């Protein structure tokens, strides 16, 4: 009799647990709201780390379930928050489902998490990941290892604005925007987070259901800041127009620009960059740790020294071609190629060498409204009067080739080279045996070297060597 009663109670408990299993659809914008328009996530960091490790391991193996209890004790509300944060922190798992199911154990703890996938073909996933790696390499060409984290953040921000298009019509919401270059705020944010992960910079995503919007946070010099790449990208898309209005803001700074009702994993209390001089203008670049930007109609450095005065000629009128002018606006871009700064006035493009302070005329042409660097080529902008928007006006090659500095690994140095010149390039690998690899024009190449010190030779058509010696990190 007692044995029968025991099994009856056990059966009822099992039925109760089974009845508690449910399907949950994740909405990345469905987050708590509060009166001061900002709320912090409250999940314990230790639990977050343990949960993230379990789930990402499962994603790696494409497992369909993860046992949480009793190792990790979390309730339903914490599960939602933890799963959403794990998805956002690890955008490379683009195939991870945005929905899941689970069962509850006695005490209200989640027992087993059942996972879903948007793509279940491993071959297709591996092919897409290879394409993502290639797109990542493309962005890394604009980043040197000796850049500060500030410079790397700005470089990724500017690349995305110059190369991605915001479009809500059948646009991607994941980091796959890196492949087709079209997406919405979630896609911009996940791609940016992926690049921060790649560069070893701490980052996170911020959500606002009230706004229907998502953006990023980054940790710089020990402080957290907001950065909204989407809102800095003009709509409709404009060639060579890059804003830095929503870069490195405090909680109060981002709210002052119209962001509200958001939930974030960290507080952003530092107002260091809230009133930065470069925030109001599109032109900003850093060379050897010194920042240069457009302010008050002139190109200046971070100490206020004027490099080029009155980009509009001082008459307050910016030529847009065909006899038309803008009044009271400065439409100058600033970029760098091989540590030479390039900028434009309404009369042409100029170069500035920080090393010797020289300013040279690169191109005389009326109606230029902004420039940016695409590897070794300057893309310049013009204003289309009929369409009332900025469009590509032309391009100008200013260097034979661009070689990014090495990305350091644990036991090797990987050198990324993009050959955009019209002749073959060879990479000579150092070591006991000398291997020569021919790299076709306009193609990617990766050369791996062992040892602490290496020399890389890149040969041009006339066979004059350009030598770059690099040191691997200890």
C-alpha positions in Angstrom: 0.0 0.0 0.0 2.8 2.4 1.0 4.7 1.5 -2.2 1.6 2.2 -4.4 1.1 5.6 -2.7 4.8 6.4 -3.2 4.6 5.8 -7.0 1.3 7.7 -7.2 2.9 10.8 -5.6 6.0 10.4 -7.9 3.7 10.2 -11.0 1.8 13.3 -9.9 5.1 15.2 -9.5 6.3 14.1 -12.9 3.0 15.2 -14.5 3.3 18.5 -12.6 6.8 19.1 -13.9 5.8 18.2 -17.4 2.8 20.5 -17.3 5.2 23.3 -16.3 7.1 22.9 -19.6 6.3 25.7 -22.0 7.3 27.5 -25.2 8.7 31.0 -25.0 9.2 33.3 -28.0 11.9 35.8 -27.4 11.4 39.4 -28.4 14.7 41.3 -28.2 12.9 44.6 -27.5 10.5 43.3 -24.8 12.3 44.6 -21.8 11.4 46.2 -18.5 10.6 49.9 -18.4 11.1 52.3 -15.6 10.4 55.9 -14.8 13.9 57.2 -15.3 14.1 55.6 -18.7 17.0 53.3 -17.9 17.2 50.1 -15.9 20.1 47.8 -15.1 20.0 44.1 -15.6 20.4 42.3 -12.3 21.8 38.9 -13.2 24.8 37.7 -11.1 28.0 37.8 -13.2 29.0 34.3 -12.0 25.7 32.8 -13.1 25.8 34.7 -16.4 29.3 33.3 -17.2 28.3 29.7 -16.3 25.1 29.9 -18.3 26.8 31.4 -21.3 29.5 28.7 -21.3 26.9 25.9 -21.2 24.7 27.4 -23.9 27.5 28.3 -26.3 29.0 24.9 -25.9 25.6 23.5 -26.9 25.4 25.8 -29.9 28.9 24.6 -31.0 27.6 21.0 -31.0 24.2 22.0 -32.2 22.8 20.2 -29.2 19.0 20.4 -28.6 19.0 20.6 -24.8 21.1 21.9 -21.9 20.7 20.6 -18.4 20.8 23.6 -15.9 19.5 22.3 -12.6 20.9 21.7 -10.0 24.3 23.2 -11.2 22.7 26.5 -12.2 19.6 27.6 -10.3 17.7 30.3 -12.2 14.0 31.2 -12.4 11.9 31.9 -15.5 12.6 35.7 -15.5 16.3 35.2 -15.2 16.2 32.6 -18.0 14.8 35.1 -20.4 17.4 37.7 -19.5 20.3 35.3 -19.5 19.3 33.7 -22.9 18.9 37.1 -24.5 22.2 38.4 -23.2 24.0 35.2 -24.4 22.5 35.6 -27.9 23.6 39.3 -28.0 27.0 38.7 -26.6 27.8 36.0 -29.1 26.5 37.1 -32.5 28.7 34.6 -34.3 26.1 32.0 -33.4 23.7 33.5 -36.0 22.0 30.2 -36.3 20.9 30.1 -32.7 17.1 30.3 -32.3 15.4 33.3 -30.8 13.0 31.0 -29.1 13.3 28.1 -26.6 11.3 25.8 -24.3 12.0 24.6 -20.8 10.6 22.7 -17.8 10.4 23.9 -14.2 11.7 21.9 -11.2 10.2 22.0 -7.7 11.0 25.4 -6.2 10.5 27.2 -9.6 14.0 26.6 -11.0 14.5 25.9 -14.7 15.5 22.2 -15.2 16.4 21.6 -18.8 16.6 24.3 -21.6 15.6 23.0 -25.0 17.2 24.8 -27.9 16.1 25.6 -31.4 18.1 26.6 -34.6 17.2 28.8 -37.5 19.7 26.8 -39.7 20.3 23.1 -39.0 22.6 22.3 -41.9 26.2 22.2 -40.5 27.7 22.5 -44.0 25.7 25.6 -44.7 26.7 27.0 -41.3 30.4 26.4 -41.9 30.1 28.0 -45.3 28.5 31.1 -43.8 31.0 31.3 -41.0 33.8 31.2 -43.6 32.1 34.2 -45.4 31.8 36.0 -42.0 35.6 35.4 -41.4 36.3 37.0 -44.8 34.1 40.0 -44.1 35.8 40.3 -40.7 39.2 40.3 -42.4 38.0 43.1 -44.6 37.3 45.3 -41.6 40.6 44.3 -39.9 42.5 45.8 -42.9 41.6 49.2 -41.5 42.9 48.4 -38.0 46.5 48.1 -36.8 47.4 46.3 -33.6 49.1 49.4 -32.2 45.9 51.4 -32.4 44.4 52.4 -29.1 41.0 50.8 -28.3 39.5 54.3 -29.0 40.9 54.2 -32.5 39.7 50.7 -33.1 36.2 51.5 -32.0 36.0 54.5 -34.3 37.5 52.5 -37.2 34.8 49.9 -36.9 32.1 52.5 -36.5 33.2 54.4 -39.5 33.6 51.3 -41.7 30.1 50.2 -41.0 28.6 53.6 -41.8 30.6 53.8 -45.0 29.7 50.3 -46.1 26.3 49.3 -44.6 22.8 50.6 -45.6 19.9 50.8 -43.2 16.8 49.4 -44.7 13.7 47.9 -43.0 12.5 46.2 -46.2 13.4 42.5 -46.0 16.6 43.5 -44.2 18.7 41.3 -41.9 18.5 41.4 -38.1 21.7 39.5 -37.4 25.4 39.9 -38.0 24.8 38.5 -41.5 24.6 42.2 -42.5 28.3 41.8 -42.8 27.7 39.7 -46.0 24.9 41.6 -47.8 25.6 45.0 -46.2 21.9 45.8 -45.6 20.1 45.6 -42.3 18.4 47.2 -39.4 19.5 48.3 -35.9 19.8 44.8 -34.5 22.0 43.8 -37.4 24.3 46.8 -37.0 24.5 46.1 -33.3 25.3 42.4 -33.6 28.0 43.1 -36.3 29.5 45.8 -34.1 29.5 43.4 -31.1 31.2 40.7 -33.2 34.0 43.1 -34.1 34.5 44.1 -30.5 34.7 40.4 -29.6 37.3 39.9 -32.4 39.3 42.9 -31.2 39.2 41.9 -27.5 37.2 44.9 -26.5 34.4 44.4 -23.9 31.0 45.2 -25.3 27.3 44.6 -24.8 23.9 45.4 -26.4 21.3 47.8 -25.1 17.6 47.4 -25.9 14.6 49.7 -25.8 11.1 48.3 -26.4 9.7 51.8 -26.2 11.9 52.9 -29.0 11.9 49.6 -30.9 15.6 50.1 -31.1 18.9 48.4 -30.1 22.4 49.7 -29.9 25.8 49.0 -28.2 27.9 49.7 -25.2 31.7 49.4 -25.1 34.2 49.4 -22.2 37.0 51.9 -22.7 39.7 52.7 -20.2 37.7 51.0 -17.5 34.4 52.9 -18.2 31.3 51.9 -20.1 29.9 54.1 -22.9 27.0 53.9 -25.3 27.6 53.9 -29.0 24.8 53.9 -31.6 26.1 53.1 -35.1 22.7 53.0 -36.6 21.7 56.5 -35.6 25.0 57.8 -36.9 24.4 56.3 -40.4 22.4 58.8 -42.6 19.1 57.7 -44.1 18.8 57.7 -47.0 22.3 56.4 -47.3 24.9 59.0 -48.2 28.4 58.3 -49.5 31.2 59.6 -47.4 29.0 61.1 -44.7 29.9 59.8 -41.3 28.6 61.3 -38.1 30.0 60.7 -34.6 27.1 62.2 -32.7 26.3 58.9 -30.9 29.8 57.7 -30.0 31.0 57.1 -26.5 28.1 58.6 -24.5 27.2 58.3 -20.8 23.7 57.2 -19.8 22.7 60.9 -19.5 24.4 61.7 -22.8 22.5 59.1 -24.8 19.2 60.1 -23.1 19.8 63.8 -24.0 19.9 62.7 -27.7 16.5 61.0 -27.6 17.2 57.5 -26.3 14.7 56.3 -23.6 13.1 53.3 -22.0 16.2 51.2 -22.3 17.6 48.3 -20.3 21.4 47.9 -20.2 23.8 45.5 -18.4 26.1 48.2 -17.2 26.0 51.8 -16.0 27.6 54.4 -18.2 28.5 57.2 -15.7 31.5 58.8 -17.4 30.7 62.0 -19.3 34.3 62.3 -20.7 33.2 62.4 -24.3 29.7 63.8 -23.9 30.8 67.2 -25.1 33.8 66.3 -27.3 34.6 68.8 -30.0 34.6 66.2 -32.7 31.0 65.1 -32.0 29.4 67.8 -34.1 31.4 67.2 -37.3 31.8 64.2 -39.6 35.5 64.4 -40.0 37.7 62.7 -37.4 40.9 60.6 -37.7 43.8 59.6 -35.4 47.5 59.3 -36.5 50.2 58.2 -34.0 47.9 58.8 -31.1 47.0 62.4 -32.1 43.4 63.2 -33.2 42.5 65.5 -36.0 39.0 66.8 -36.7 37.0 69.5 -38.4 35.8 72.2 -36.0 34.7 75.7 -36.7 35.2 75.3 -40.4 38.9 74.3 -40.1 41.0 71.2 -39.7 42.6 71.2 -36.3 44.5 68.7 -34.0 43.4 67.7 -30.5 45.4 70.6 -29.0 43.6 73.2 -31.1 46.4 73.8 -33.6 45.0 74.8 -37.0 46.2 72.5 -39.8 44.1 74.1 -42.6 42.0 77.2 -42.0 38.5 77.9 -43.5 37.7 74.8 -45.5 34.9 76.7 -47.2 37.3 79.5 -48.3 36.0 81.7 -45.6 33.0 83.0 -47.5 30.5 80.7 -45.8 29.5 79.2 -49.1 30.2 75.6 -50.1 30.3 74.8 -53.8 28.2 71.8 -54.8 28.9 72.1 -58.5 27.0 73.5 -61.4 27.0 77.0 -59.9 25.1 75.9 -56.8 26.2 76.4 -53.2 25.3 75.5 -49.7 25.4 78.4 -47.3 26.7 78.1 -43.8 27.7 74.4 -43.9 31.1 72.6 -43.9 31.0 69.3 -45.9 34.5 68.1 -45.3 35.7 64.5 -44.8 38.9 63.5 -43.1 40.6 60.1 -43.4 44.1 58.6 -43.5 46.1 56.3 -45.8 49.5 55.1 -44.7 49.6 57.7 -41.9 49.0 60.6 -44.3 45.8 62.6 -43.6 43.5 63.5 -46.5 40.8 66.1 -46.3 38.6 68.1 -48.7 37.5 71.6 -49.2 34.8 72.6 -51.7 37.6 73.2 -54.2 39.6 69.9 -54.0 41.4 67.3 -51.9 44.5 67.9 -49.9 47.0 65.8 -48.0 48.7 66.6 -44.7 51.8 64.8 -43.3 51.9 64.9 -39.5 55.6 63.9 -39.7 56.8 67.0 -41.5 53.7 69.3 -41.3 53.5 69.6 -45.1 50.2 70.2 -46.9 49.9 69.2 -50.6 47.2 69.5 -53.2 46.0 66.1 -54.3 43.1 67.0 -56.6 41.6 70.3 -57.7 37.9 69.9 -58.3 34.8 72.0 -57.4 31.8 70.5 -55.6 33.4 67.8 -53.4 31.2 67.2 -50.3 33.2 64.7 -48.2 35.7 61.9 -48.7 36.6 58.6 -47.1 39.4 56.0 -47.6 38.7 52.6 -49.1 42.0 50.9 -48.4 44.4 52.8 -50.7 41.8 54.7 -52.6 39.9 58.0 -51.7 36.2 58.0 -52.5 34.8 61.5 -52.8 31.3 62.7 -52.6 29.2 65.1 -54.5 25.6 66.4 -54.0 23.0 65.3 -56.6 20.7 68.3 -57.0 17.9 66.4 -58.7 17.9 63.6 -56.1 18.6 66.0 -53.2 21.2 63.5 -51.7 24.9 62.8 -51.6 26.3 60.4 -54.1 29.6 59.0 -55.1 31.5 61.6 -57.2 34.6 59.6 -58.1 37.7 57.9 -56.6 41.4 58.6 -56.5 44.1 56.1 -55.8 46.8 57.6 -53.5 49.0 54.6 -52.7 50.2 51.5 -54.5 49.0 49.0 -51.9 47.8 48.8 -48.3 49.2 46.2 -45.8 47.6 45.8 -42.5 49.9 45.1 -39.6 49.9 41.6 -38.1 47.2 40.2 -35.9 49.0 38.4 -33.0 48.2 34.9 -32.0 49.5 32.8 -29.2 52.2 30.9 -31.1 52.3 32.6 -34.5 51.9 35.9 -36.3 49.2 36.2 -39.0 49.8 38.9 -41.6 46.8 40.1 -43.5 47.4 41.6 -46.9 45.0 43.1 -49.4 46.5 43.6 -52.8 44.5 46.3 -54.6 47.3 47.2 -57.0 47.4 46.2 -60.7 50.3 43.8 -60.4 51.2 40.6 -58.6 52.4 40.7 -55.0 54.5 38.0 -53.3 54.7 37.3 -49.6 58.1 35.9 -48.6 57.9 33.8 -45.4 60.8 33.8 -43.0 62.3 30.6 -41.6 64.8 27.9 -42.4 63.1 27.4 -45.8 61.8 30.4 -47.8 58.3 29.9 -49.2 57.1 32.4 -51.8 53.4 32.8 -52.3 52.0 34.7 -55.2 49.0 36.8 -54.4 46.7 37.7 -57.2 45.5 41.4 -57.5 42.5 42.2 -55.5 42.6 39.1 -53.4 43.1 38.1 -49.8 46.1 36.3 -48.4 47.2 35.0 -45.0 50.8 34.3 -44.2 51.7 32.5 -40.9 55.1 32.8 -39.3 56.7 31.1 -36.3 59.1 32.8 -33.9 59.2 36.1 -32.2 60.7 38.3 -34.9 60.0 38.2 -38.6 60.5 40.3 -41.7 57.8 40.6 -44.4 58.8 41.6 -47.9 56.2 42.9 -50.3 57.4 43.4 -53.9 55.9 45.7 -56.4 56.1 45.4 -60.2 59.4 47.1 -60.5 60.8 44.7 -57.9 61.8 47.3 -55.4 61.2 45.8 -52.0 59.1 47.4 -49.3 60.2 45.9 -46.0 58.2 45.8 -42.8 59.7 44.3 -39.6 57.2 43.4 -36.9 57.5 42.0 -33.4 55.1 39.4 -32.0 53.7 40.0 -28.5 55.4 38.0 -25.7 
